Amino acid sequence: MRIIEKNMANQELNEQELGRRNSMQALRDRGIEPYPAAEYPVTGYSKEIKENFKDEEESHREVSVAGRIMSRRIMGKASFMELQDSEGRIQVYVSRDDICPGEDKDLYNVVFKKLLDIGDFIGVKGYVFRTQMGEISIHAQQLNVLSKSLRPLPIVKMKDGKAYDAFTDPEQRYRQRYVDLVVNPGIKDIFLKRTRMFNSMREYFNSHGYIEVETPILQSIPGGAAARPFITHHNALDIPLYLRIADELYLKRLIVGGFEGVYEFSKNFRNEGMDRTHNPEFTCMEIYVAYKDYNWMMSFTEKMLEKICIDVNGTTEVQVGDNMISFKAPYPRITMAQAILEKTGFDITGKSEEELRDFCKKNGIEVDQSFGKGKLIDEIFGEKCEGLYIQPTFIIDYPIEMSPLTKRHRDNPELTERFELMVNGKELANAYSELNDPIDQYERFVEQMKLADKGDDEAMIIDHDFVRALEYGMPPTSGMGIGMDRLAMLMTGQSAIQEVLLFPQMRPEKKQSQENREEKTEE
């Protein structure tokens, strides 16, 4: 017993965990390897077994299944257990006389009844039948231990109508997603829907002939967005590098190079705040299509989202909290100036930086002295308007100060041809008629550097190579970026981004000191 305790990397063991380790050793003592290496043949899964079962068949289907024991009811020579596989759960009937050859009763009396625990992985070979209670089950004829679980699962227990030991604490769930997926019904379905969402979007792009590409994650200049980057150092080159905040400038280089339509699902990183809709590492999709403008991109986007919602949920509507969101196209289009005027009564048209700053102060909007006109307008919209747009709505025609990579509006040079799609009170997508005038682009970068000199740590850095690429000529282009994690929240009806990330960023887990653990071991 002492040997087992000291060989677990100074890990403090409770009584249940120690008992499971002793069971593991007892299995080995009986010649049963608790972690066998050989392949186990699986010929059926819980869901399809139950769906395809027919009572009228005289000879029942033989199957070989594998999964995790989730419950057991031991009743003398016969027992029932519930097995959970990748598709769901199915009941298994175990009779001592079926699984024990000859007079050897140890497999049932000792191994099955005493050494196997809830959470263990086993393989079961047998045939499908319906019990007298009407439940489709597997009559076991052979059991194989596939993996011993050394920690007890937090299985929910009910008493007097109340649930106990439920694994519901968000911090525990996010830290131990592997447990969350096992014990909480519906969690796995969120991530299956997320995968369907990605597949649907890829199908939509590919059907239009656009090409999926990959661009660098480590970049010498963090460009394509206004955000604070993570910084690292490349030892061989002896230069600082940045984790990308966006892949826009690289994708537009490919349009210069002759691709007509390119897209990328990219991991982006922004060294900013964390909350229910922000994670410092997030997934974004960006697409760029030559010879198009932002009007075309709005129609393209709303049709895409309508398709995705149907592919994921079978309908164009999805319930998100108290709101029923309809992704049925088309969506309303409102200029940013109209939106602010409607929601606040303040007309931003022609206003100076001082007038915008004064409005913010009078209306309790926190602003920094480093903020220029673009940042001030962005703060006004974010504080007073954004959260009011529940149904999908395109906010269009942003002031030029807010959009350094966007083409000037064809009818008003003070504005840009840009839209953001608002859904459920948050930005979901951002798109432009892309700026392809290299001289204008360089001047916009210079203006951004002036903001950086004032202390704006999110202002863009001049990317001279990108300007050089534009000097070779980029055709009229429209681009769009969409936050895939936020889209997953909408498509699965979740209110927190952590619910749609398998492993969201967390503070380091507090650990008991090494000294305390050693003291516990010696006691």
C-alpha positions as CSV (number, residue, x, y, z in Angstrom):
1,M,0.0,0.0,0.0
2,R,2.8,2.4,0.9
3,I,4.6,1.6,-2.4
4,I,1.5,2.6,-4.3
5,E,1.1,5.9,-2.4
6,K,4.8,6.9,-3.0
7,N,4.8,6.0,-6.7
8,M,2.0,8.4,-7.7
9,A,4.3,11.5,-8.2
10,N,3.6,12.7,-4.7
11,Q,-0.1,12.9,-5.5
12,E,-2.5,13.1,-2.6
13,L,-4.9,10.2,-2.9
14,N,-8.3,9.9,-1.3
15,E,-9.8,6.6,-0.3
16,Q,-11.6,6.0,-3.6
17,E,-8.6,6.8,-5.7
18,L,-6.4,4.5,-3.6
19,G,-8.9,1.7,-3.9
20,R,-9.0,2.0,-7.7
21,R,-5.2,1.8,-7.9
22,N,-5.3,-1.3,-5.7
23,S,-8.0,-2.7,-8.1
24,M,-5.7,-2.0,-11.0
25,Q,-2.9,-3.9,-9.3
26,A,-5.3,-6.8,-8.5
27,L,-6.2,-7.1,-12.1
28,R,-2.6,-7.4,-13.1
29,D,-2.1,-10.0,-10.4
30,R,-4.8,-12.0,-12.1
31,G,-3.1,-11.7,-15.5
32,I,-5.6,-9.1,-16.8
33,E,-3.8,-6.0,-18.2
34,P,-5.8,-2.9,-17.3
35,Y,-4.3,-1.0,-20.3
36,P,-4.0,-3.5,-23.1
37,A,-2.3,-2.4,-26.3
38,A,-4.1,-4.7,-28.8
39,E,-6.8,-3.3,-31.1
40,Y,-10.4,-4.0,-30.0
41,P,-12.8,-4.6,-32.8
42,V,-15.9,-2.4,-32.6
43,T,-18.8,-3.4,-34.9
44,G,-21.7,-1.4,-33.5
45,Y,-22.6,1.8,-31.6
46,S,-25.3,2.5,-29.1
47,K,-27.4,4.9,-31.3
48,E,-27.5,2.9,-34.5
49,I,-28.0,-0.4,-32.5
50,K,-31.1,0.9,-30.9
51,E,-32.4,2.6,-34.1
52,N,-31.9,-0.5,-36.3
53,F,-33.3,-3.1,-33.8
54,K,-36.3,-5.1,-35.0
55,D,-38.2,-7.3,-32.6
56,E,-39.4,-9.7,-35.2
57,E,-35.9,-11.0,-36.0
58,E,-35.5,-14.6,-34.8
59,S,-31.7,-14.5,-34.5
60,H,-30.5,-11.4,-32.7
61,R,-27.7,-9.4,-34.1
62,E,-24.2,-10.1,-32.7
63,V,-22.2,-7.0,-31.9
64,S,-19.0,-5.9,-30.4
65,V,-19.1,-2.6,-28.6
66,A,-16.7,-0.5,-26.4
67,G,-17.2,2.3,-24.0
68,R,-17.2,3.6,-20.5
69,I,-19.2,2.1,-17.6
70,M,-21.6,4.8,-16.4
71,S,-23.7,2.8,-13.9
72,R,-24.1,-0.7,-12.6
73,R,-26.8,-2.7,-10.8
74,I,-25.4,-5.9,-9.4
75,M,-28.0,-8.6,-8.6
76,G,-26.3,-11.9,-7.6
77,K,-25.5,-14.0,-10.7
78,A,-26.9,-11.4,-13.1
79,S,-26.3,-7.7,-13.4
80,F,-27.0,-4.7,-15.6
81,M,-24.7,-1.8,-16.5
82,E,-25.0,1.2,-18.7
83,L,-22.2,1.6,-21.3
84,Q,-21.5,5.1,-22.9
85,D,-19.8,5.2,-26.3
86,S,-19.2,8.0,-28.8
87,E,-22.9,8.1,-29.8
88,G,-24.7,7.7,-26.5
89,R,-25.6,5.0,-24.0
90,I,-26.9,1.4,-24.1
91,Q,-27.7,-1.1,-21.4
92,V,-25.7,-4.3,-21.1
93,Y,-27.0,-7.4,-19.4
94,V,-24.3,-9.6,-17.7
95,S,-24.9,-13.1,-16.6
96,R,-22.2,-15.0,-14.6
97,D,-22.9,-18.2,-16.5
98,D,-22.4,-16.5,-19.9
99,I,-19.1,-14.7,-19.3
100,C,-17.4,-17.3,-17.1
101,P,-16.1,-20.4,-18.8
102,G,-16.4,-23.7,-17.0
103,E,-16.1,-23.5,-13.3
104,D,-14.0,-20.3,-13.2
105,K,-16.3,-17.8,-11.5
106,D,-13.6,-15.3,-10.6
107,L,-14.2,-13.2,-13.7
108,Y,-17.7,-12.3,-12.5
109,N,-17.5,-12.6,-8.7
110,V,-14.2,-10.8,-8.3
111,V,-13.3,-9.0,-11.5
112,F,-16.7,-7.7,-12.6
113,K,-18.2,-7.3,-9.1
114,K,-15.2,-5.9,-7.2
115,L,-12.4,-4.7,-9.5
116,L,-14.4,-2.9,-12.2
117,D,-15.6,0.6,-11.4
118,I,-17.8,3.3,-12.9
119,G,-15.7,5.1,-15.5
120,D,-13.7,2.1,-16.6
121,F,-13.5,1.4,-20.4
122,I,-14.6,-2.1,-21.4
123,G,-15.3,-4.1,-24.5
124,V,-18.5,-6.2,-24.7
125,K,-19.3,-8.9,-27.3
126,G,-22.8,-10.3,-27.3
127,Y,-26.1,-10.0,-29.0
128,V,-28.9,-7.4,-29.0
129,F,-32.3,-8.1,-27.4
130,R,-35.2,-6.4,-25.7
131,T,-35.6,-6.9,-22.0
132,Q,-38.9,-7.6,-20.3
133,M,-39.0,-3.9,-19.3
134,G,-38.8,-3.1,-23.0
135,E,-35.3,-1.7,-23.1
136,I,-33.0,-2.5,-26.0
137,S,-29.9,-4.0,-24.5
138,I,-26.8,-6.2,-25.2
139,H,-26.6,-9.6,-23.7
140,A,-22.9,-9.9,-22.9
141,Q,-21.1,-13.1,-23.8
142,Q,-17.6,-11.7,-23.4
143,L,-16.1,-8.8,-21.4
144,N,-12.6,-7.2,-21.9
145,V,-11.0,-4.6,-19.7
146,L,-9.7,-1.8,-22.0
147,S,-8.7,1.0,-19.6
148,K,-8.9,1.3,-15.8
149,S,-10.2,4.7,-14.5
150,L,-8.2,5.8,-11.5
151,R,-10.4,8.7,-10.6
152,P,-14.1,8.5,-9.8
153,L,-16.4,10.4,-12.1
154,P,-18.7,13.1,-10.6
155,I,-21.9,11.1,-11.3
156,V,-25.1,13.0,-10.5
157,K,-27.1,11.5,-7.7
158,M,-30.7,12.3,-6.9
159,K,-32.2,12.4,-3.4
160,D,-35.6,13.8,-2.5
161,G,-35.9,15.4,-6.0
162,K,-32.5,17.2,-5.6
163,A,-29.3,16.6,-7.6
164,Y,-26.0,16.0,-5.8
165,D,-22.4,15.8,-7.0
166,A,-23.4,17.4,-10.3
167,F,-20.4,18.7,-12.3
168,T,-21.8,22.2,-12.9
169,D,-19.2,24.6,-11.6
170,P,-18.0,26.6,-14.8
171,E,-14.4,26.8,-13.7
172,Q,-14.2,23.1,-13.0
173,R,-16.0,22.3,-16.3
174,Y,-13.7,24.5,-18.4
175,R,-10.5,23.2,-16.7
176,Q,-11.5,19.6,-16.9
177,R,-13.4,19.6,-20.2
178,Y,-12.6,15.9,-20.5
179,V,-14.9,15.2,-17.5
180,D,-17.5,17.7,-18.6
181,L,-17.9,15.9,-21.9
182,V,-18.3,12.5,-20.2
183,V,-20.9,13.4,-17.5
184,N,-22.9,16.4,-18.8
185,P,-25.4,15.5,-21.5
186,G,-25.5,18.0,-24.4
187,I,-21.9,19.3,-24.1
188,K,-20.6,17.1,-26.8
189,D,-23.4,18.2,-29.1
190,I,-22.3,21.8,-28.9
191,F,-18.9,20.9,-30.4
192,L,-20.5,18.6,-33.0
193,K,-22.6,21.5,-34.1
194,R,-19.5,23.7,-34.2
195,T,-17.9,21.2,-36.6
196,R,-21.0,21.2,-38.8
197,M,-20.8,25.0,-38.8
198,F,-17.2,25.0,-40.1
199,N,-18.1,22.3,-42.7
200,S,-21.1,24.2,-43.9
201,M,-19.1,27.4,-44.4
202,R,-16.3,25.6,-46.2
203,E,-18.9,24.0,-48.5
204,Y,-20.4,27.4,-49.3
205,F,-17.0,28.9,-50.2
206,N,-15.8,25.9,-52.1
207,S,-19.0,25.8,-54.1
208,H,-18.2,29.3,-55.3
209,G,-14.7,28.2,-56.4
210,Y,-12.7,30.0,-53.6
211,I,-9.5,28.5,-52.3
212,E,-8.6,27.7,-48.7
213,V,-5.1,28.9,-47.8
214,E,-2.7,29.2,-44.8
215,T,-0.8,32.3,-43.8
216,P,1.8,32.9,-41.1
217,I,0.9,32.9,-37.4
218,L,4.2,34.4,-36.4
219,Q,4.5,37.8,-38.1
220,S,7.2,40.6,-38.0
221,I,4.5,43.2,-38.2
222,P,1.1,42.6,-36.5
223,G,-1.3,44.0,-39.1
224,G,-4.8,43.8,-40.4
225,A,-6.6,45.0,-37.3
226,A,-6.4,47.5,-34.4
227,A,-5.4,45.3,-31.5
228,R,-2.7,44.8,-28.9
229,P,-0.5,41.8,-29.9
230,F,1.4,39.1,-28.0
231,I,5.1,39.5,-28.5
232,T,7.7,36.7,-28.6
233,H,11.3,36.4,-29.8
234,H,12.8,34.3,-32.6
235,N,16.2,33.1,-31.3
236,A,17.7,32.0,-34.7
237,L,16.8,35.3,-36.4
238,D,17.3,37.3,-33.2
239,I,14.2,39.4,-33.9
240,P,10.9,40.1,-32.1
241,L,7.9,38.4,-33.6
242,Y,4.2,38.8,-33.0
243,L,1.3,36.3,-32.8
244,R,-1.0,37.4,-35.5
245,I,-4.0,39.6,-34.7
246,A,-5.4,39.1,-38.2
247,D,-4.5,37.5,-41.5
248,E,-5.9,40.2,-43.7
249,L,-2.8,41.7,-45.2
250,Y,-1.4,38.3,-46.2
251,L,-4.6,37.2,-47.9
252,K,-4.8,40.5,-49.9
253,R,-1.2,39.8,-51.0
254,L,-2.6,36.6,-52.6
255,I,-5.3,38.6,-54.4
256,V,-2.4,40.8,-55.8
257,G,-0.7,37.5,-56.8
258,G,-3.6,36.4,-59.0
259,F,-6.0,34.4,-56.8
260,E,-9.6,35.5,-57.4
261,G,-11.0,34.3,-54.1
262,V,-9.2,33.0,-51.0
263,Y,-10.2,32.3,-47.4
264,E,-8.6,31.0,-44.2
265,F,-9.8,29.8,-40.8
266,S,-7.1,31.3,-38.6
267,K,-6.2,31.2,-35.0
268,N,-5.7,34.8,-33.9
269,F,-4.3,36.2,-30.7
270,R,-5.0,39.6,-29.1
271,N,-3.5,40.5,-25.8
272,E,-6.6,42.1,-24.4
273,G,-9.4,41.6,-21.9
274,M,-11.3,38.3,-21.2
275,D,-15.0,38.1,-20.6
276,R,-18.1,36.2,-21.8
277,T,-17.5,37.1,-25.4
278,H,-13.7,37.5,-25.6
279,N,-10.9,35.0,-25.4
280,P,-7.3,36.0,-26.1
281,E,-7.0,33.1,-28.5
282,F,-9.9,32.9,-31.0
283,T,-10.8,31.5,-34.4
284,C,-11.6,33.9,-37.2
285,M,-12.5,33.3,-40.8
286,E,-11.4,35.8,-43.4
287,I,-12.4,35.8,-47.1
288,Y,-11.3,38.0,-50.0
289,V,-12.9,38.0,-53.4
290,A,-11.6,40.1,-56.4
291,Y,-13.9,42.3,-58.5
292,K,-16.5,42.6,-55.7
293,D,-17.6,45.3,-53.3
294,Y,-19.2,45.5,-49.8
295,N,-22.7,45.5,-51.3
296,W,-22.0,42.2,-52.9
297,M,-20.4,40.9,-49.7
298,M,-23.5,41.8,-47.6
299,S,-25.7,39.6,-49.9
300,F,-23.1,36.9,-49.9
301,T,-22.8,36.9,-46.1
302,E,-26.5,36.8,-45.3
303,K,-27.1,33.9,-47.7
304,M,-24.1,32.1,-46.1
305,L,-25.4,32.5,-42.6
306,E,-28.9,31.4,-43.6
307,K,-27.4,28.2,-45.1
308,I,-25.2,27.5,-42.0
309,C,-28.1,27.9,-39.6
310,I,-30.2,25.4,-41.6
311,D,-27.3,23.0,-41.8
312,V,-26.6,23.1,-38.1
313,N,-30.1,23.4,-36.6
314,G,-32.5,22.4,-39.4
315,T,-34.1,25.8,-39.4
316,T,-33.2,29.5,-39.9
317,E,-34.1,30.3,-36.3
318,V,-32.2,29.7,-33.1
319,Q,-33.0,30.5,-29.5
320,V,-30.2,32.4,-27.7
321,G,-31.2,33.2,-24.1
322,D,-34.5,35.1,-24.2
323,N,-34.1,36.0,-27.9
324,M,-35.2,34.0,-30.9
325,I,-32.7,35.0,-33.6
326,S,-33.7,34.6,-37.3
327,F,-31.0,34.2,-39.8
328,K,-33.4,34.3,-42.7
329,A,-32.0,36.7,-45.4
330,P,-32.1,39.6,-46.1
331,Y,-31.0,41.7,-43.2
332,P,-31.6,45.5,-42.6
333,R,-28.8,47.9,-43.6
334,I,-28.3,51.1,-41.5
335,T,-25.5,53.6,-41.7
336,M,-23.4,54.2,-38.5
337,A,-24.4,57.8,-38.4
338,Q,-28.1,56.8,-38.6
339,A,-27.7,54.2,-35.9
340,I,-26.1,56.7,-33.5
341,L,-28.6,59.4,-34.3
342,E,-31.5,57.0,-33.8
343,K,-30.3,55.6,-30.5
344,T,-28.8,58.8,-28.9
345,G,-30.1,61.8,-30.8
346,F,-26.5,62.9,-31.6
347,D,-25.4,63.4,-35.2
348,I,-21.8,62.6,-35.6
349,T,-21.7,63.9,-39.2
350,G,-19.0,66.7,-39.4
351,K,-18.2,66.7,-35.7
352,S,-14.7,67.5,-34.6
353,E,-12.6,65.4,-32.2
354,E,-13.4,67.9,-29.4
355,E,-17.1,67.7,-30.0
356,L,-17.1,63.9,-29.9
357,R,-15.0,63.9,-26.8
358,D,-17.4,66.3,-25.1
359,F,-20.4,64.1,-26.0
360,C,-18.6,61.1,-24.4
361,K,-17.9,63.0,-21.2
362,K,-21.5,64.3,-20.9
363,N,-22.9,60.8,-21.5
364,G,-20.7,58.8,-19.1
365,I,-18.6,57.1,-21.9
366,E,-15.1,56.5,-20.7
367,V,-12.4,57.6,-23.2
368,D,-8.7,58.1,-23.2
369,Q,-6.8,61.2,-24.3
370,S,-5.0,59.0,-26.9
371,F,-8.4,58.4,-28.7
372,G,-8.8,60.0,-32.1
373,K,-12.1,60.6,-33.9
374,G,-12.3,57.0,-35.0
375,K,-11.9,55.5,-31.5
376,L,-14.3,58.1,-30.0
377,I,-17.0,57.2,-32.5
378,D,-16.4,53.5,-31.9
379,E,-16.9,54.0,-28.2
380,I,-20.1,55.9,-28.7
381,F,-21.5,53.2,-30.9
382,G,-20.3,50.4,-28.6
383,E,-21.7,52.0,-25.5
384,K,-25.0,53.3,-26.8
385,C,-26.0,51.3,-29.8
386,E,-24.4,47.9,-30.3
387,G,-26.2,46.0,-27.6
388,L,-29.6,47.1,-29.0
389,Y,-29.3,45.2,-32.3
390,I,-30.6,41.7,-31.6
391,Q,-31.7,40.5,-35.0
392,P,-29.0,40.4,-37.7
393,T,-28.4,44.0,-38.9
394,F,-25.7,45.4,-41.2
395,I,-24.2,48.7,-39.8
396,I,-22.7,50.4,-42.8
397,D,-20.6,53.4,-44.1
398,Y,-18.2,54.0,-41.2
399,P,-16.3,57.3,-40.8
400,I,-12.9,57.1,-42.5
401,E,-11.0,57.5,-39.2
402,M,-12.3,54.2,-38.0
403,S,-11.3,52.2,-41.1
404,P,-7.6,52.5,-42.2
405,L,-7.8,49.6,-44.6
406,T,-11.1,50.4,-46.3
407,K,-11.9,52.1,-49.6
408,R,-13.4,55.6,-49.4
409,H,-17.1,55.7,-50.0
410,R,-17.9,56.4,-53.6
411,D,-20.4,59.1,-52.7
412,N,-18.9,60.6,-49.6
413,P,-15.1,60.8,-49.1
414,E,-15.6,61.3,-45.3
415,L,-16.9,57.7,-45.1
416,T,-15.8,54.3,-46.0
417,E,-17.4,51.3,-47.7
418,R,-17.5,49.1,-44.6
419,F,-20.1,47.1,-42.7
420,E,-20.2,45.3,-39.4
421,L,-22.9,42.7,-38.8
422,M,-24.5,43.0,-35.4
423,V,-26.4,40.0,-34.0
424,N,-27.7,39.6,-30.4
425,G,-26.1,42.8,-29.4
426,K,-22.5,41.9,-30.5
427,E,-20.4,42.3,-33.7
428,L,-20.3,39.1,-35.6
429,A,-18.7,40.1,-38.9
430,N,-16.6,43.0,-40.3
431,A,-16.2,43.7,-44.0
432,Y,-14.9,46.3,-46.5
433,S,-14.6,47.3,-50.1
434,E,-10.9,46.9,-49.7
435,L,-8.6,49.9,-50.1
436,N,-6.4,49.2,-53.1
437,D,-4.9,52.7,-53.7
438,P,-1.3,52.3,-52.4
439,I,-0.8,56.0,-51.9
440,D,-4.0,56.4,-49.9
441,Q,-3.1,53.3,-48.0
442,Y,0.3,54.6,-47.0
443,E,-1.2,57.9,-45.9
444,R,-3.7,56.0,-43.7
445,F,-0.9,54.1,-42.1
446,V,0.9,57.4,-41.4
447,E,-2.2,58.7,-39.6
448,Q,-2.3,55.5,-37.6
449,M,1.3,56.0,-36.5
450,K,0.4,59.5,-35.3
451,L,-2.2,57.8,-33.0
452,A,0.5,55.5,-31.8
453,D,2.6,58.5,-30.9
454,K,-0.3,59.8,-28.8
455,G,-0.3,56.5,-26.8
456,D,-2.8,54.3,-28.7
457,D,-1.2,50.9,-28.3
458,E,-3.8,49.4,-30.8
459,A,-2.9,51.7,-33.7
460,M,-1.6,49.9,-36.8
461,I,2.1,49.8,-37.8
462,I,3.2,50.7,-41.3
463,D,3.6,47.5,-43.3
464,H,5.9,48.7,-46.1
465,D,5.8,45.3,-47.9
466,F,2.0,45.4,-48.0
467,V,2.1,48.9,-49.5
468,R,4.7,47.6,-52.1
469,A,2.3,44.7,-52.9
470,L,-0.5,47.2,-53.6
471,E,1.9,49.2,-55.8
472,Y,2.0,46.2,-58.2
473,G,-1.8,46.5,-58.4
474,M,-4.7,44.8,-56.6
475,P,-8.0,44.5,-58.4
476,P,-11.2,45.8,-56.8
477,T,-11.8,43.5,-53.9
478,S,-14.2,42.8,-51.0
479,G,-13.1,41.1,-47.8
480,M,-15.0,39.9,-44.8
481,G,-14.0,38.5,-41.4
482,I,-16.3,36.6,-39.1
483,G,-15.7,35.5,-35.5
484,M,-16.2,31.8,-35.6
485,D,-16.4,31.4,-31.8
486,R,-19.2,34.0,-31.6
487,L,-20.9,32.4,-34.5
488,A,-20.7,29.1,-32.7
489,M,-22.3,30.7,-29.6
490,L,-25.2,31.9,-31.7
491,M,-25.7,28.6,-33.6
492,T,-25.7,26.6,-30.3
493,G,-27.6,29.1,-28.2
494,Q,-24.8,29.8,-25.7
495,S,-24.2,33.0,-23.8
496,A,-20.5,32.6,-22.9
497,I,-17.7,32.0,-25.4
498,Q,-16.1,29.5,-23.0
499,E,-19.0,27.2,-23.7
500,V,-18.0,26.8,-27.3
501,L,-14.2,26.5,-26.8
502,L,-13.0,23.1,-25.8
503,F,-10.2,24.5,-23.8
504,P,-10.7,28.2,-23.0
505,Q,-7.9,30.3,-21.5
506,M,-7.8,30.1,-17.7
507,R,-5.6,31.3,-14.9
508,P,-3.1,28.7,-13.7
509,E,-4.7,26.2,-11.3
510,K,-3.7,26.7,-7.7
511,K,-1.7,23.7,-6.6
512,Q,-0.8,22.5,-3.1
513,S,2.8,23.2,-2.4
514,Q,5.3,20.4,-2.8
515,E,6.2,20.6,0.9
516,N,2.6,20.1,2.0
517,R,2.3,17.1,-0.4
518,E,5.4,15.5,1.0
519,E,4.1,16.0,4.6
520,K,0.9,14.3,3.7
521,T,2.7,11.3,2.2
522,E,4.8,10.7,5.3
523,E,1.8,10.7,7.6
